Amino acid sequence: MGRAESGLDGAVVLVTGAGRGQGRNHCVRLAEAGASVIATDICAPVEGADYPMASTEDLAETARLVESAGTRAVATVVDVRDAASMVAAVDAGVAELGRLDGVVANAGICAVGTTEEFSPATFQAVIDINLVGVWNTCRAAVPHLRSGEGGSVVLVSSSAGIKGMPFFSAYSAAKRGLVGLMQSMGVELADASIRVNTVHPTGVDTEMTRGLTALGPLLAESPSLGPLFMNALPMATVTPDDVSNAVLFLLSDDAASVTGLTMTVDAGITLR
């Protein structure tokens, strides 16, 4: 989707979890469509995540890639769990870039384990980042969307937010919660011309998905559960571009009448 087609030329979009993976890809694709980006990431280890988080260097590289595409980036290290810091980061980004037109609440972590062995601290971290952090992001952004001409909010959920997945209890609970948040906000904000939708990918070829090495032994002990993780289409994962295509559509003028949608990009995994 090019600049003329998207209506995103000159727009400003907030993207959380922007240091790498899906978040970086969304930022670069937005820049290619003409949008400037407020990019945030925690850039620090997180309880229960068995894979490295993005670094400050990763976030700086995202900003560099956005600027190489010809738009502007304001990159800030911030934890979405910190409501006051999210407000400050969004306010500062809007002050520098002049407006806010869209939000991609992408920041999230994933941890797998059986219900009885999953630690309370890890469960809390997943809920706090993947659900509370999204609410904090929206709370910081909505006043700026209201003060403009409306906008679009995209909450990045998961196929696990539609279909219960074994060993993903915290992740699935948080991602399912995003659907309720989206539907509530969609009704509440419609009069302000703010659209709210969720995107539900299957496994995406990113560092996070590749880092879920604990899932293999769990499935080896419960082989009957393996088919639940199989996509209907003959592909093991989708690409970050597949997800960005959906995100850009929901942010674009082409989706001007679309709100309250749970949009799957899941290779048919939720059909099974």
PEDALIN-V613039 format. One line per field, one symbol per residue. ss: DSSP state (2 for helix, 1 for strand, 0 for the rest). burial: b if it has 24 or more other C-alpha atoms within 12 Angstrom, else e. A space follows every 50 residues. Layout:
ss: ???
burial: ???
This chain:
ss: 00222200000111110000222222222222000111111000000000 00000222222222222200001111100000222222222222222000 01111000000000000002222222222222222222222222222000 11111100222000000022222222222222222222222201111111 10010022220002222222202222222000000001022222222222 2022200000011110002220
burial: beeeebbbbbbbbbbbbbbbbbbbbbbbbbbbbbbbbbbbbbbeebbbbe ebbbebebbbbbbbbbbeeebbbbbbbbbbbbbebbbbbbbbbbeebbbb bbbbbbbbbbbbbeeeeeeeebbbbbbbbbbbbbbbbbbbbbbbbbeeeb bbbbbbbbbbbbbbbbbbbbbbbbbbbbbbbbbebbeebbeebbbbbbbb bbbbbbbbbeebeebeeeeeeeeeeeebbbbeeeeebbbbbbbbbbbbbb bbbebbebbbbbbbbbbbbbee
